[in-house]
Amino acid sequence: MISRSVEVVPENGLHARPAARFVQTANGYEAAVTVAADEGEAVNATSMIAVTALGVGQGDRVTVTADGEDEEEAIEALCAVLTEPVE
């Protein structure tokens, strides 16, 4: 299991398009993936409702955790989604 804390860059935080992209990316891996707002409870990263319910905005920090065979690839891809601006 690995975890990484990152600052959310997309202007809309984890809402709308960025959240959909994040969830879609999480669903592409076998690893079990969770995301937690700083100091908050972790939620299933493959659930759009759970991810948007975190209320994460631009500049907030989140911790992404992955556990499974492709956990390193999952963490890299998900952190990239969170740290790249949405066009």
C-alpha positions in Angstrom: 0.0 0.0 0.0 1.3 3.5 -0.9 -0.1 7.0 -0.2 0.7 10.4 -1.5 -0.5 13.8 -0.4 -0.9 16.4 -3.2 -2.4 19.9 -3.6 -5.4 20.0 -6.0 -4.7 22.3 -9.0 -7.9 22.2 -11.1 -9.9 25.4 -10.8 -13.0 23.5 -9.8 -11.3 21.2 -7.3 -12.8 17.7 -7.3 -16.1 18.8 -8.8 -17.6 18.2 -12.3 -15.0 17.4 -14.9 -12.0 17.0 -12.7 -13.9 14.6 -10.4 -15.2 12.6 -13.4 -11.7 12.3 -14.8 -10.3 11.3 -11.4 -13.0 8.6 -10.9 -12.6 7.3 -14.5 -8.8 7.1 -13.9 -9.3 5.3 -10.6 -11.6 2.8 -12.3 -8.9 1.9 -14.8 -6.7 0.1 -12.1 -7.0 -3.1 -10.2 -5.7 -1.5 -7.0 -8.2 -0.4 -4.4 -7.9 3.3 -4.3 -9.2 5.8 -1.8 -8.9 9.6 -1.5 -9.3 11.7 1.6 -9.5 15.5 2.1 -6.7 16.7 4.5 -7.4 15.2 7.9 -10.7 13.7 6.7 -12.1 10.2 6.2 -11.0 8.3 3.1 -13.6 7.5 0.5 -13.7 5.1 -2.4 -12.0 6.9 -5.4 -14.2 5.0 -7.9 -17.4 6.6 -6.6 -18.3 9.9 -8.2 -20.8 10.7 -5.4 -18.2 10.0 -2.7 -15.4 12.0 -4.4 -17.6 15.0 -5.0 -19.0 14.8 -1.5 -15.5 15.5 -0.1 -16.0 19.2 -1.1 -12.4 19.5 -2.2 -11.5 22.9 -3.8 -8.5 24.2 -5.7 -5.5 24.5 -3.3 -6.8 21.9 -0.9 -4.6 19.0 0.0 -5.8 15.4 -0.5 -4.2 12.0 0.3 -4.5 9.3 -2.4 -3.9 5.7 -1.3 -3.7 2.7 -3.5 -3.3 -1.0 -2.5 -2.8 -3.7 -5.1 -0.8 -5.0 -7.9 -0.7 -1.8 -9.9 -0.7 0.6 -7.0 2.3 2.6 -8.1 0.8 3.2 -11.6 -2.5 4.1 -10.1 -1.0 6.7 -7.7 1.1 8.3 -10.5 -1.9 8.6 -12.8 -4.3 9.9 -10.1 -1.8 12.4 -8.7 -1.3 13.7 -12.3 -5.1 14.3 -12.6 -5.0 16.3 -9.4 -2.0 18.4 -10.2 -2.8 19.3 -13.8 -5.1 22.3 -14.7 -8.2 21.3 -16.6 -8.6 22.9 -20.0 
